């Protein structure tokens, strides 16, 4: 996927449709949401960058001040909530598009490996 800014990002649609990775018929994913240490590292670095650009603020009070950038982790949480609400708001459109995939017989849509 490419954003309007030119940044490239990846959506693992297999995970979206519940197709988890397996090893010897055992699901490798032990949690419903994968949050890696690399993801936490990036969010923490973003928080450090925010603190460096606003040295007069303590990290505990930064996210509560709207005029300053949020900490990385709080921004991530806010974006997840926003994405969830957008999905709910546009659920009928999303389901209409998903309905079109039934004609394509995509295995993940039918719950087949």
C-alpha positions in Angstrom: 0.0 0.0 0.0 1.3 3.5 -0.7 0.2 6.6 1.2 -0.5 9.9 -0.5 2.9 11.1 1.0 4.7 8.3 -0.9 5.4 6.2 2.2 5.0 2.4 1.7 3.3 0.3 4.3 2.2 -3.3 4.6 -1.1 -4.9 5.7 -1.0 -8.6 6.3 -4.5 -9.5 5.0 -4.0 -13.1 6.0 -3.9 -12.0 9.7 -6.9 -9.8 9.1 -8.9 -12.8 8.0 -7.7 -15.0 10.8 -5.2 -17.0 8.9 -2.6 -17.6 11.6 0.9 -19.1 11.0 1.2 -22.7 12.0 4.1 -25.0 12.8 3.3 -28.8 12.9 -0.5 -27.9 13.0 0.1 -25.7 16.1 -0.8 -22.0 15.9 2.4 -19.9 16.3 0.4 -16.8 17.2 -0.4 -17.0 20.9 -2.1 -13.7 21.1 -4.7 -12.0 18.9 -2.6 -8.9 18.4 1.1 -9.1 17.5 3.1 -6.3 19.0 6.9 -6.9 18.5 9.8 -5.6 20.5 10.8 -3.8 17.2 7.5 -2.0 17.2 8.0 -0.9 20.8 11.5 0.3 20.0 10.2 2.5 17.2 7.5 4.0 19.4 10.0 4.6 22.3 12.4 6.3 19.9 9.5 8.5 18.7 8.8 9.4 22.3 12.5 10.3 22.9 12.5 12.5 19.8 9.4 14.2 21.1 11.0 14.8 24.5 14.1 16.2 22.8 12.1 18.6 20.8 10.2 19.7 23.9 12.7 19.7 26.7 10.5 21.8 29.0 7.9 19.0 29.3 8.0 15.9 31.4 7.1 12.7 29.5 4.1 12.1 31.8 2.5 15.4 31.0 3.3 15.6 27.2 0.4 13.6 25.9 -2.1 15.7 27.8 -1.1 18.9 26.1 -2.8 19.1 22.7 -0.4 21.7 21.3 2.6 19.4 21.7 3.2 16.2 19.8 2.1 13.0 21.6 4.4 10.3 22.9 4.9 7.5 20.4 3.0 4.8 22.4 0.0 7.1 23.1 -0.1 8.2 19.4 -0.2 4.5 18.4 -3.1 3.8 20.8 -5.0 6.8 19.5 -4.5 5.7 15.9 -5.7 2.2 16.7 -8.8 3.6 18.3 -9.4 5.9 15.3 -8.9 3.0 12.9 -11.4 0.9 14.8 -14.0 3.6 14.8 -13.5 4.2 11.1 -14.0 0.5 10.4 -17.2 0.6 12.4 -18.4 3.7 10.7 -17.8 2.2 7.2 -18.7 -1.4 8.1 -21.4 -1.7 5.4 -19.0 -0.5 2.6 -16.3 -2.8 3.9 -18.7 -5.8 4.0 -19.9 -4.9 0.4 -16.3 -5.1 -0.8 -15.7 -8.3 1.2 -18.8 -9.8 -0.4 -17.2 -9.4 -3.8 -14.3 -11.6 -2.6 -16.7 -14.6 -2.1 -17.0 -14.8 -5.9 -13.2 -15.1 -6.2 -13.1 -18.1 -3.8 -10.2 -16.7 -1.7 -9.2 -19.5 0.7 -8.8 -17.2 3.7 -12.3 -15.8 3.2 -13.8 -19.3 3.3 -11.6 -20.4 6.3 -9.6 -22.8 4.2 -5.8 -23.2 4.5 
